[in-house]
């Protein structure tokens, strides 16, 4: 949520800030603003409510704002309504300090009261204005020492923040501080960039530094100096980002989401090839020896949203293949419960961004209890990737659309390999079964491509039901996990109310919601549960529901029950989610397109939920 971009160097800052902010629109926002300092030391602040286009038009695409040092922000309202006044950047009363901020400052009210007593006035309802004026207070109190001012601010602020500050009497400098909210710094010979996510600066440099938690930095043209919270200067090694700018562009597709749906074969293939080598699964990234795998008593999968749905699917696969008890926990619940964790357990945190606030905190709790943690993450150098005991990277590349597709598919692949390798090591499958399962995994990319080649039928059906008010998804076992993700895709981008139910639960209340014309989508990929789910579909059809069946080729008898059927290629039932989810992604996408909605940036949602 929210986006930060900063630049200092030899070029005009405003066009760079605006372009960088445009690369972060997927994060979700309701207003935007920039602050740019010119050669005379004057700072120009321009803000606008609504889409970034309003700010771009207001600044004549940046040409109307001159200066080579600046900061920009897209705001997701937390404290104070969406408005031009509450938009960032914010300034101190005399304009000496200007800043932008991601995160939530939990003790802003008490800090605000303190600053009011010191003579400060406030124009907004935001916690960010409090942070900027707190920096100003300590800057003046310490006689103009930015290191001491930021150090003292960090000591007194509670909550999460990525903070970028410009001081009026320090031209060409940007100061940045971080706690629990991501920031990345890019450096060239003449210029320095800072942003809350990689795509904002990828066009300019792939040589980056990560600010670790409770660190701050001084940025000048072509240079970054880092400090600990105790104000001690530290050395950092730069990292090369392997993504290229093309990967973060639409590449001829109408939306990022459909582009990323089509990138799933590559994402799956790349992730799989990073783990499977010479026909064997290599989990050395996970840092687990065979003895340690044998000693694990329980697996806890902790995640949010679609990543939680990956966990739900993984639970069925790991328990069935490896015989290890698995619990799947919503991170937002996990962190606020009295936890009874087995010391010999393994906590797996699944997060595309590696910055999800609840997941990150859940991981920290597990670590504090001495439980081993493993991150499944897409973003190299992200907080969870750095702080987990070990990490397995998904190689999905940058995912821009808010609704995840290719990251979900890559996460599933990692979950499958964990299940198969744990099963081999623990002796619940033999060598022949081990090799056969790996061979099945390697067919997934081609089978996804086959599904995508027939997407026009799904588009036609989606158009037919684009005016639906309610859609229900039903399935059993892994099919239930598939339905959870299909339902989320539908509701988050089409705004149609949809729910996923374990099909056997229909008679326990849910069936009362079925009425003539309501669309019910049944997922039937699990052979042992096929007839049971067909029976449930017959029940809803007898009450007037319109049925869509989703099953594997060969189960043509479903057409006697369903009004419309989508088939996916046959595969080992454990891996069915990787194929069955594709039509449901397409269904949600095409319904949203038919309704004329903003597919990549659905209302009220953000790509990376970095605050509670």
Buried (B, 14 or more C-beta within 10 A) or exposed (E): BBBBBBBBBEBBBBBBBBBBBBBBBBBBBBBBBBBBBBEEEEBBBBBBBBBBEBBBEBBEBBEEBBBBBBBBBBBBBBBBEBBBBBBBBBBBBEEBBBBBBBBBBBBBEEBBEBBEEEEBEBEBBBBBBBBBBBBBBBBBEBEEBBBBBBBBBBEBBEBBBBBBBBBBEBBBBBBBBBBBBBBBBBBBEEBBBBBBBBBBBBBBBBEBBBBBBEBBBBBBBBEBBBBEBEBEEEEBEBBEBEBEEEBBBBEEBEBBBBBBBBBBBBBBBBBBEBBBEEEEBEBEBBBBEEEBBEEBEBBBBBBBBBBBBBBBBBBBBBBBBBEBBBBBBBBBEBBEEEBEBEEEBBBBBBBBBBBBBBBBBBBBBBBEEEBBBBBBBBBBBBBBBBBBBBBBBBBBBBBBBBBBBBBBBBBBBBBBBBBBBBBBBBEBBEEEBBBEBBEBBBBBBEBBBBBBEEBEBBBEBBBBBBEBEBBBBBBBBBBBBBBBBBBBBBBBBBBBEBBBBBBBBBEEEBBEBBEEEBBBBBBBBBEEBBEBBBEBBEBBBEBEBBBBBBBBEEBEEBEEBBBBBBBBBBBBBBBBBBBBBBBBBBBBBBBBBBBEBEBBBBEEBBBBBBBE
